[in-house]
C-alpha cells in the first residue's frame, strides 16, 4: 500500500508542476459583465460603470454611466442584449447590438448601432451607422453614419449556449474536491499552494468577515466555492498577495439566488448564475456573471483564466484515486 501511496503522490506532484492556465476565448473571457436576465428596471436604471463588454439575456436600462467596451477580447460591440435597451450614458467603444427596441436618451454612442426593432431617441449622438429592423426616429440627435431601416435582424450570440456555459461551469467547479481549508473568522485567509486550489466557504463565513486575503504565486488558480442561497458581500476588503492575479481567482456562488454587494472592492471574478444581484455600491476588480442585476456598482475590466482541461482531468483523476485508496480520510 505504501508503494501505491508514493506513486499517487508522484502523480500529484507532477500535476502540481505541469500544465498552464488556459486563456481560450470563452464566455469567461468575452464578457466583463453578463446577466442571464434583466439589468436595471423601469425607473431604476443601472448606474454603474462597465469597463469591458456587457451583455443581458433580457432587457436593460442603463443610466448616466459609461460602458467602455474592449477590443482585447475580440467582441465587436460594447453591449449586447436580447430584449429592449434604454440608455442614457456613454458607449466609449464599439457600439450596441440590441435584439428588440433601442431608446437613446441623450447618450453618446461611439460605434455602430444594430437593433432588431425600432430605434428612437431624444438628444445624444451615434458616431457610426444605425441599422434597425424597424423605424429609426431620432429627435435633436446627431448620427454620423448611414441610417438603414427595416433590415432583417440576425442574433450575434447563441444566448442559450452562453447561459448554459455559466450554469455548467458553476456546477463543475462546485464538484471539484477541496484542496485546502481556509482560516475563517473576521479575517479569512486562503493560501494557494498548488496549481489549482479549491476551497469551500459558507455564506455565513463571508457575512461575518471584514477581510479576505488570497495568497499565492503568479499562475496558480483559486476557486472559492461559496454555499448558501443568500450571499452578502458588504463592507469587506479583498486582497491578493505574493503575485497571484485576479484573472486566476473565481468566487463561485453556485447555488445563490440572492447576492448583495455593497461598499466593498472584490478582487477576483464573481460567478452567480442563479442570483438576483443587488450591486448597490463598490467595485468588482474582475468580471461579474449573474442571474439579474440592479444597483450602481462599478465592474472593472477582467476575466477568469480557467485551468486547462488536461489539468482539471489530472486533478480529478488523482483525487479520485486517493479517495478510492484511503476512503473518506481525504
Secondary structure, 3 states (H helix, E strand, C coil): CHHHHHHHHHHHHHHHCCCCECCCCCHHHHCCEEECCCECECCECECCCECCCEEECCCEEECCCEECCCCCCCCCCCEEECCCEEECCEECCCCEEECCCEEEECCEEECCEEECCCEEEECCEEECCEEECCCEEEECCEECCCEECCCCCCCCCCHHHHHHHHHHHHHHHHCCCCCCCCECCCEEEEECCCCEEEEEEEHHHHHCCCEEEEECCCCCEEEEEEECCEEEEECCEEEEECCCCHHHEEEECCCCCEEEEECCEEECEEEEEEEEEEECCCEEECCEEEEEEEECCEEECCCCCCECHHHHHHHHHHHHHHHHHHHHHC
